[in-house]
Amino acid sequence: MSYVPGSARHAAPLSQRATPDALIVGHLTRDLTPGGWRLGGPALYAARTASLRGLRVAVVTSAAADVAAAARGVLPGVALRVVPSPTTTTFENIYRDGERLQFLRAVAKPLRVCDIPRAWRAAPIVLLAPVAREFNPSIAAALRWVTLGLAPQGWLRQWDANGRVCPAPLDARAGDLFGSCAALILSREDLTGPGATPDALARAEETLRAWSARTPCLVVTRGREGAELWRGGRVELFPAFPAHEMDPTGAGDVFAMTFLCALAAGAPAELAVIEANQVAALSVEGSGVSAIPTPEAARAHFAALHRDA
């Protein structure tokens, strides 16, 4: 599958009877802040990223009416299938003694195959991006992708009665998708949680090495340090591009969608990582999805920096 940059930017959203270029499945989130809340979730950032590439994008999610309305306002041209829910998946981060504690305060309705319009199931690019185990990995069996990406963060989370989030073993059914996906994209913190001990980091390395032997391409995002590309148990580090960081929220999701779309367009994995690093770097220089650049803008920006240097 190929795309023409800019060919469909801000076009009218697809109907549920038309097949999109890219389908993203996962909950939008309400992220609590000291002043209220902000719209979040991998689906939000990934959808905006793909739309800016000129792709026709569809999102299947579940949320309350206010969050659905907010998402439609910041995702022009993106088709949203929102399963009505009395609640929206809601996260809160609390910092104590230098440690970040994450709490899951509410969960929206789960997503099922029947929630995905039939025409959307044939999207050539698919990103499965759960945040709170909101859909079963077996949902992939109903989809007819060409390029499948897995962002398994939500399948690596569990929470206690108070809502405190901690790492969980990966659902075995998600592991069954490793061999057929084009890319598995995650961070070490998805495996260890914040403030990882040396033992937890060592176990994470073992897990990454084992998973990289089962999937064609595994990418570990490292924020300001760039990203690692794992293939066949071997790893290569790609440094990050310079950025004046204002808000890192969603950068990993921007990276994931950029990388997946570049692969779908025929780029080698190495060039896809570089492109994803560029777009993700510029995405942190503003707040929310408004800071996400087009790939062309990111390339031009860093080419100009290189010339000046």
Residue pairs with C-beta under 8 A, 6 or more apart in sequence:
1 21
1 124
1 125
1 146
1 147
1 264
1 265
2 265
2 266
3 21
3 53
3 54
3 55
3 261
3 264
3 265
4 54
5 53
5 54
5 294
5 295
5 296
6 54
6 294
6 296
7 54
8 54
8 55
8 56
8 77
9 51
9 52
9 54
9 77
10 51
10 76
10 77
11 56
11 77
12 77
13 77
13 78
13 79
13 80
14 20
14 56
14 58
14 79
15 79
16 79
16 81
16 117
16 119
16 120
17 117
17 119
18 56
18 119
19 119
19 120
19 122
19 123
20 55
20 56
20 57
20 58
20 79
20 120
20 123
21 50
21 55
21 56
21 57
21 123
21 124
21 125
22 50
22 55
22 56
22 57
22 58
22 123
22 124
22 125
22 126
22 127
22 257
22 261
23 57
23 58
23 59
23 60
23 116
23 120
23 121
23 123
23 125
23 126
23 127
23 143
23 145
24 42
24 43
24 46
24 47
24 50
24 57
24 58
24 59
24 60
24 126
24 127
24 129
24 257
25 43
25 59
25 60
25 61
25 111
25 116
25 126
25 127
25 128
25 129
25 130
25 135
25 139
26 41
26 42
26 43
26 59
26 61
26 111
26 127
26 128
26 129
26 130
26 131
26 134
26 135
26 151
26 154
27 41
27 43
27 61
27 62
27 63
27 88
27 89
27 107
27 108
27 111
27 130
27 131
27 132
27 134
27 154
28 39
28 40
28 41
28 43
28 44
28 61
28 62
28 63
28 67
28 68
28 71
28 82
28 88
28 89
28 108
29 39
29 40
29 41
29 44
29 88
29 89
29 90
29 91
29 131
30 37
30 38
30 39
30 40
30 63
30 67
30 88
30 89
30 90
30 91
30 106
31 37
31 38
31 39
31 40
31 90
31 91
31 92
31 93
31 249
32 90
32 91
32 92
32 93
32 105
37 90
38 288
39 67
39 70
39 71
39 74
39 288
40 91
40 249
40 250
41 61
41 89
41 129
41 131
42 127
42 129
42 131
42 151
42 153
42 250
42 252
42 253
42 256
43 59
43 61
43 129
44 71
44 74
44 75
44 250
44 253
44 289
45 250
45 253
45 254
45 257
45 283
45 289
45 292
46 127
46 129
46 151
46 253
46 254
46 256
46 257
47 57
47 59
47 75
47 78
47 257
48 74
48 75
48 78
48 289
48 292
49 253
49 254
49 257
49 258
49 261
49 279
49 292
50 57
50 125
50 257
50 261
51 57
51 75
51 76
51 77
51 78
52 292
52 293
52 294
52 295
53 261
53 294
53 295
55 125
55 261
56 79
57 77
57 78
57 79
58 78
58 79
58 80
58 81
58 117
58 120
58 123
59 71
59 75
59 78
59 79
59 80
59 81
60 81
60 83
60 111
60 115
60 116
60 120
61 71
61 80
61 81
61 82
61 83
61 108
61 111
62 82
62 83
62 84
62 85
62 89
62 108
62 109
62 110
62 111
62 115
62 134
63 71
63 82
63 85
63 88
63 89
63 108
64 85
64 86
64 87
64 88
64 108
65 84
66 88
67 88
68 80
68 82
71 80
71 82
72 80
74 288
74 289
74 290
75 289
79 120
81 115
81 116
81 117
81 120
83 108
83 109
83 111
83 115
84 109
85 108
85 109
87 106
87 107
87 108
88 106
88 108
89 104
89 106
89 107
89 108
89 131
89 132
89 134
90 104
90 105
90 106
91 102
91 103
91 104
91 105
91 131
91 165
92 102
92 103
92 105
93 100
93 101
93 102
93 103
94 100
94 101
94 102
94 103
95 101
99 194
99 195
100 194
100 195
101 164
102 164
102 165
102 194
103 159
103 162
103 163
103 164
103 165
104 132
104 157
104 159
104 163
104 165
105 163
107 132
107 134
108 134
110 134
110 135
111 134
111 135
111 139
112 135
112 139
113 139
113 142
116 139
116 142
116 143
121 142
121 143
121 144
122 143
122 144
123 143
123 145
124 145
124 146
124 147
124 264
125 145
125 146
125 147
125 149
125 260
125 261
125 264
126 140
126 143
126 145
126 147
126 148
126 149
127 149
127 150
127 151
127 256
127 257
127 260
128 135
128 137
128 139
128 140
128 148
128 149
128 150
128 151
128 152
128 177
129 151
129 153
129 154
129 253
129 256
130 151
130 152
130 153
130 154
130 155
131 153
131 154
131 157
132 154
132 157
132 159
133 154
133 155
133 157
133 171
134 154
136 173
137 155
137 171
137 173
137 174
137 176
137 177
138 173
140 148
140 177
146 264
147 182
147 260
147 263
147 264
148 177
148 180
148 181
148 182
149 181
149 182
149 183
149 184
149 185
149 256
149 257
149 259
149 260
150 174
150 177
150 178
150 181
150 183
150 184
150 185
151 185
151 186
151 253
151 256
152 170
152 174
152 184
152 186
152 190
153 186
153 187
153 190
155 168
155 170
155 171
155 174
156 167
156 168
156 169
156 170
156 186
156 190
156 191
157 165
157 166
157 167
157 168
158 165
158 166
158 167
158 168
159 165
159 166
160 166
165 193
166 193
167 190
167 191
167 192
167 193
175 211
175 214
178 184
178 211
178 214
178 215
179 214
179 215
181 215
181 216
182 216
182 217
182 260
182 263
182 264
183 215
183 216
183 217
183 218
183 219
183 256
183 259
183 260
183 263
184 211
184 215
184 217
184 218
184 219
185 218
185 219
185 221
185 252
185 255
185 256
185 259
185 260
186 219
186 220
186 221
187 220
187 221
187 222
187 223
187 252
188 196
188 201
188 204
188 208
188 220
188 222
189 196
191 200
191 203
191 204
191 207
191 208
192 200
192 201
192 203
192 204
193 200
196 204
208 218
208 220
208 230
208 235
209 230
209 233
211 218
211 230
212 218
212 230
212 231
212 232
212 233
212 234
212 235
213 232
213 233
216 231
217 229
217 230
217 231
217 263
217 269
218 229
218 230
218 231
219 227
219 228
219 229
219 230
219 255
219 256
219 259
219 273
219 276
220 227
220 228
220 230
220 235
221 227
221 251
221 252
221 255
221 256
221 280
222 228
222 240
223 240
223 248
223 251
223 252
224 240
224 245
225 237
225 239
225 240
226 237
226 238
226 239
226 240
226 277
227 237
227 238
227 240
227 255
227 273
227 276
227 277
228 235
228 236
228 237
228 238
229 235
229 236
229 238
229 269
229 270
229 273
231 269
236 270
238 270
238 273
238 274
238 277
239 277
240 277
240 280
240 281
241 277
241 278
241 281
241 302
242 281
242 305
243 281
243 282
243 284
243 285
244 285
245 284
245 285
246 284
246 285
246 286
246 287
246 291
247 284
247 286
247 287
247 288
247 291
248 284
249 288
250 283
250 288
250 289
251 280
251 283
251 284
252 280
254 276
254 279
254 280
254 283
254 292
255 276
255 277
255 279
255 280
256 276
258 272
258 275
258 276
258 279
258 280
258 295
259 272
259 273
259 275
259 276
262 271
262 272
262 275
262 276
262 295
263 269
263 272
267 275
275 295
275 298
275 299
278 295
278 298
278 299
278 301
278 302
279 292
279 293
279 295
279 298
281 298
281 302
282 291
282 292
282 293
282 297
282 298
282 301
283 291
283 292
283 293
284 291
285 291
293 301
